[in-house]
Amino acid sequence: MGKIGMSELLVVLAIVLVIFGPKALPKLGRSMGKTIGGFRQGLKEDVAEDDEEVVVVKKKKTKVVEEEEEA
C-alpha cells in the first residue's frame, strides 16, 4: 500500500497540469527542486554539526585519560 504505481503517478501529473497549466509547470518544478535541495543541504549541515560535537567530546576524554596516566 505504500508504493505509488505508474497509473497513480500519471493521474496526479494530469491533475497538476490541469490546475497549474503548462506555462507554470517549469516554475513549479524549479521551486520544488530548490526546496528539496535546501532541505538536503540542511540535513547534511545538521549531521556535520553533530559529528563535530562528537569529535570535541572524544578529544576531551582523551585529554582526561592522558592526565590520569601521568598522575
Secondary structure, DSSP 8 states (H G I E B T S, - for coil): -----HHHHHHHHHHHHHHH-TTTHHHHHHHHHHHHHHHHHHHHHHHHHHHHHHHHHHHHHHHHHHHHHH-
